[in-house]
Amino acid sequence: MNFLQDTVSIVKIAVSVLLALASWLLIRFPAPFRHSLNQRPGLTLWSSFILLRLIPFVVVYLILNFGPRNDTEFFYKKAYSAFQGKMVYRDFLSYHAPLFGYLISLPLYLWNNAKILVPFMAIFEFAIVWATWRYYRSTRPDALLMAVLYFLLPVSFIAIVLESEEDIWFWGVGLITLAYASRKQSSLWIGVIWGLSMIVIKSMVIVLLIPLFFLVDNKFKYVLGLALVGIPSVVILYLLMGDAFLMPLQHSGYHMTPNIVSVTRPVLSGLYNQISLTRLNTISLLITMSLASWVAIRYKHLGYQKLFPSLFILTFAIFMLAQPSAPGFYLYIYLIVVAFEVLKMEDKALAFQLILLNVLLVIQPIVWVVYGGMQNYDDWKTVFSTAACTTDYLIQVVEVILLIVLVRKVYTHVKTLDRATKPSFAAQS
């Protein structure tokens, strides 16, 4: 395929580069933006939403009349099946939680078209951004700037406008648990809320539930909260459809990029090819939960409210690095948390790395899928077989390095929080 003929790819890359430049200007020269944006925060948030979500939707889908692609099309198929009253897993394919298809079918009552899912997801995203800004505005003077930056970042833009992704919902659930963290019976309610996410969003949240077990104050009540939702749900699903409700587990049957396995495959393909992808995913899942659990145990004294945002980032970032079936766009799960919790305006290096990672995560799937033939790179000969394969592999290497740097930065942030609490401990003693 001629690169110039792939209009969608060119537009994706061009828009991503422009958004990256705008993001960098916001970081590089924050003072004038801070002064003008802080005057009317509500107007700023709404304007960002309209300019960077609603207007692009109108231009792309209503004026230019582009048809939805990728996940939007797949989401519509399950939403339409749910809209018709069909049974999830038994009557239609779904790798999400049992209630997800029925939830995203709601906008079809307004307009039975796949395009409606884009503004539907954008509204959810906007509510989560607004709630995140409200949560951080008392501790971060530049919280509004971070909200605008989030709307500008290429991955969040593409994830909503072109893909209608839902992964940011996990952070929305996390925000709700943070609101309950200081209340009585907090561990119970945290378990109930995360249990609900398992039946509303998707089962991938299990990677976070184990580390949270070591973070909550009352582990028994946390497990009880999960069980209050989980056990009746499993019983009902089994009675309705037998073991068909295990369908989401099949989603891990595909190689994705970038991750440690994909970039080390030219060297370790002999080892990887002796292990099934399912087993590799299981091993990586155990590695992710073990490392995240260690952080939760090591820094439990910081408490749920202080540690959870960083633990959230670390868990899903390590998951991206370790899991052979994790796509790069999983950055969307925790991108907003990185902006509000870890990124500082004075840390220009981290800001540049984050923006670069955003751009590369847009470009790399295009190179890998459209021009590289989705190669697994079992040897160096394949890596250097074509210019597209070489470019793709090098981009993957840079992405993995940037993700490792991000994990290290977040862990350093956790240690900084830990040091900040030690004087208070000394004073108490």
GIURHU-V79998 format. One line per field, one symbol per residue. psi: psi as a letter, one per 30 degrees, with the letter a starting at -180 (. if undefined). burial: b if it has 9 or more other C-alpha atoms within 8 Angstrom, else e. A space follows every 10 residues. Layout:
BEGIN
psi=???
burial=???
END
This chain:
BEGIN
psi=kkeffieeee eeeeeeeeee eeeeeeeeif eeeeeeefei eeeeeeeeee egeeeeeeee feefhkkklb eeeeeeeeee eeefglkkee flkkgalefe eeeffefffe jikffffeee eeeeeeeeee eeeeeffffj fgeeeeeeee ffkeeeeeee effhlgffee eeeeeeeeff fglkheeeee eeeeeefffe dlfffeffee efefelejee eeeeeeeeee eeeeeeeeee gbgffgefff fggkklllle eeffefegee eeffkleeee eeeeeeeeee eeeeeeeege ffleeefeee eeeeefeeee eejfgklfff ffegeeeeee eekkefieee eeeeeeeeee feeeeeeeee ffghkfiflf eeegeleeee eeeeeeeeee eeeeeeeeee eeeeeeeeef feeeeeee.
burial=eeeeebeeeb ebbebbbebb ebbbbbbeeb eebbeebbee beebbeebbb bbbbbbbbbb bbeeeeebee bbbebbebbb bbbeebebbb ebbbbbbbbb bbbbbbbbee ebebbbbbbb bbebbbebbb bbbeebbeee eebbbbbbbb bbbbbbbbbb bbbbbeebbb bbbebbbbeb beeeebbbbb bbbbbbbbbb bbbebebbbb bbbbbbeebe bbbbbbbbbb ebbeeebbee beebbebbee ebeebbbbbb bbbbbbeebe ebeeeebeeb beebbebbbb bbbbbbbebb ebbbbebbbb bbbbbbbbbb bbbbbbbbeb bbbbbbbbbb ebbeeeebeb bbbbbbbbbb bbbbbbbbbb bbeeeebbbe ebbbebebbb bbbebbbebb ebbbebbebb bebbeebbee beeeeeeee
END
